[in-house]
Amino acid sequence: MTDSANGDAMSTGTDDRRTNEVLRSLVSEMLERVREVTRRTSAWSAEERAQAEAELEAIMAHVRREATTERKED
């Protein structure tokens, strides 16, 4: 790949990241939850851990749906 090809690919990804605010927000929420699980997992009961995992799974499913939804070009 040439540099210009890489630049074009990067610019497309950057444009999508900037225009898809819903996806960006969901990914931020997902990362926040992952960090929380990582920090606090040893202090949680089995029920709390299961709840956190279920919430994280739901956020990831939402991210997946949003990422695969076709969008109209502006």
ZIDA-V104649 format. One record per pair of residues at least 24 apart in sequence whose ideal C-beta (glycine too) atoms are under 10 Angstrom apart, sorted by the first residue. I is the first residue (numbers start at 1). J is the second residue. D is the distance in Angstrom with one decimal. If there is no record, write none. Layout:
i=I j=J d=D
i=I j=J d=D
//
This chain:
i=16 j=67 d=9.6
i=16 j=71 d=8.7
i=19 j=71 d=8.4
i=19 j=74 d=8.0
i=20 j=66 d=7.5
i=20 j=67 d=8.4
i=20 j=69 d=9.3
i=20 j=71 d=7.5
i=22 j=62 d=9.2
i=22 j=63 d=9.7
i=22 j=66 d=5.7
i=22 j=69 d=9.2
i=23 j=62 d=9.5
i=23 j=63 d=7.0
i=23 j=65 d=9.9
i=23 j=66 d=4.8
i=23 j=67 d=6.0
i=23 j=69 d=8.9
i=23 j=71 d=9.9
i=24 j=66 d=9.7
i=25 j=63 d=9.9
i=25 j=66 d=9.3
i=26 j=59 d=6.7
i=26 j=60 d=9.0
i=26 j=62 d=5.6
i=26 j=63 d=4.7
i=26 j=64 d=9.5
i=26 j=65 d=9.2
i=26 j=66 d=5.8
i=26 j=67 d=8.6
i=27 j=59 d=9.1
i=27 j=60 d=9.9
i=27 j=63 d=6.0
i=27 j=66 d=9.0
i=27 j=67 d=8.8
i=29 j=55 d=9.9
i=29 j=56 d=9.8
i=29 j=59 d=5.8
i=29 j=62 d=8.7
i=29 j=63 d=8.6
i=30 j=56 d=7.2
i=30 j=58 d=10.0
i=30 j=59 d=4.7
i=30 j=60 d=6.1
i=30 j=62 d=8.4
i=30 j=63 d=5.7
i=31 j=59 d=9.6
i=32 j=59 d=9.3
i=33 j=58 d=9.7
i=33 j=59 d=6.0
i=33 j=60 d=9.1
i=34 j=59 d=9.1
i=34 j=60 d=9.4
//
